[in-house]
Amino acid sequence: MTISVTGTAGEGTARQQTTPFVLSKRHLSIHAPGSLDSFDDAHEAAAQLREGRIPAIVGALPFDLRSPAALTVPAALHRLPGPWSAALPSGSVPQCVVLDRIPSPDGHLEAVGSALRRLRALDDPMTKVVLARSLVLGADRPIPPMALMHRLVANDAAGNGFCVDLTPAGEPYTARTLVGSSPELLVRRSGREVSCFPLAGTAARAADPDQDAAVAQSLTRSVKDLGEHAIVVEGLRKSLGALCEDVRAPSSPSLVAAPALWHLGTPVTGTLRSEQSSALDLALALHPTAAVCGHPAEEARDAIAQIEGDRGFYAGAVGWCDAQGDGEWMVSIRCGEITADRRSIRIFAGGGIVAESDPEAELAETSAKFSPMLTALGATEYAWA
């Protein structure tokens, strides 16, 4: 059954979008076509939502919240049970080839080495930083965003997927689209109940079942990965505690299976002190977590900016919020940004660096995290045009 929530923003007329907002999850899919208004200021959008001046908001938050957001007031907000299962859109995903790697593998190793020198220095406050790299892929015909998302959802056991028009952020994002298949929940709000499910600590899966099981068990005993995960959970507990009472989290993480990876994950829950805090307010308060940034957040964010430059919407958040304040925001990982002409896409992958990290292992982790996007695009990392 489809539930539709519609509303108007001022006296504006709904505008059609080339690419509607879609967020697919195991339990629920959101389809938000049309646009009544848009915001590049996430805090202004959150304020108008609290004041009842807009009926809903969907879209994407950037990694650095000082940068423009891409948020839309949709003409309709459709809730559908289960993963996205609409008919396959017209146009197929063309086979893509890797055109560039930013930085090169050697460049990423150098960046990790530089970070490790800081992390191992006794007088440096930074204890974790998440470093990413990207691949630029090209195609001989346009890449249809909805068709790519459809393929990502079909390839993911949990049905994860999202598609977001980045036009509201302005140049250089006009007509660009963010598409991905994120397994990581930043925050969900339902009434006063709040839940988060951070992922930190990763291992590439093996084809052989016995070897795969051994990889999983090794991850649960990894001092490096458990330490990295603990930093993330503690940071979320602290941030959530400022807005919630009865914040709860298990004492140890659980294994989370993805098609190409094992993750360590911990559910963190709480009860809102005030129902005035919407899902978007919560996302703005919690983002970026140590899972995509590091600790302390300010030092890690500055280090990322120095090493990588502007991340844009990678490692930001994608989600929705309705007039009651309920909603869900996913961390925008396992994703790519399709250019305005749709002839190329830049995909991203990162990993948490702590003092115990090994540069070669970190490089391999990013390669494994490229897998969902590369598979959907019919490409491999080292297949050059």
Steps between C-alpha positions, in 0.01 A plus 500: 500500500623848415447790739524843341563824686466820299523867583578841361779743571367851484298537179755334274422248233663158504787468255588171332842352565703304250603272786263460799626428849500130594630331815474123517532298821406149608200623701388806301551692177446871450406644162477881485429635150463865407631811673310779676813671626866432574766592756878515493500592872420193707450694823246729333314196365494346848365822650220527243410136560476561877284807442259307279573717196590202278336154494812287452864508391714252305850506359867500590728661757866563410789351694595849622184667627650839421452412131167526313242225551271357230156490662159499334144558623331221302161527337420160652660263747409138431577231755511147363561184702824315433783575258447702184330274246363733233513390139844517342536849351562546131864492400763255623824565684786513250823317570749747642879511506734659755656817366679635806583422863508790749747472657704218348546192719851621588354840582250342738777302670691825550191669644444214746867510599478873564190451715668220695787730595249733660298221663813350656634834627452533876429873481232484228135481619375320187427131567316408178458642151305358206680532167335437165591467137293494182476355150373688197317277251376584153239357265430529127138596569312665790478321836132504611499574876178311577612195303830498692318526832265220393802277434661589834180413688469170314862411582469578873354237732346772719364693202699814582509777242455874448477755222518876563493801267781733617373804307377688813866537610565728201811502287694279442228249599225609261355192322740267683362193679621309807428126473604230744423204723582593858483239778551756780219669691591844635172551685133401490223672697155353562306704755738545792699187421841557339735238358844502339704213358861602438739274309875512564747217460497319167638186336467379141296182466639178353337279237566181695241464783748368755751772422223760508394383847862523616525855365186596691625353827837667456325836462320454831839449671694773320646745751531764228140465377346471847686812609390690190141390559504600866600856406195525272250359751626715786476812285142417398397429859633838604333689214170317541510557877469874444155447344376171645451324828553131562773465236578131455761295314627141535842459658644334189429530124330244280599372157319657205517321164507690172553345153875568493581592860462417866442796732487555873175674598337614823139618540479816710154609614343768714178687583466863399463753779306729265290407199601836350821331385429361154690228315676776305595680823645172628694441179651848523593444865662160446674549163781440428560206731842354565406222255548735203706782650712406802572616853510772616264608220646845439861381477400207278285716271785748454743217424260357240460840334878540483561153358194445278354844434121541484315168531172647383213263582706185552486400870217744557143380558197419285148489638156639568289658772125559515289768668479296822880492524527131422754389243821318421848607387760263361874569481578562132765234442531228228398770259589700193426839348376499140597807297244729335557346156477153658801376307715450810471417868739545791474230766647515851635270772669573830629337815565593860866550586618449858849463646496121441404527132708344223512710179481203262201357688328839487553520124354151459199599711415788269526268200250263663264788573497602134355159415122572516526801269751337263283188470193709419698693239646186341856612575809399695743736671797415282328485161624813331360654184 
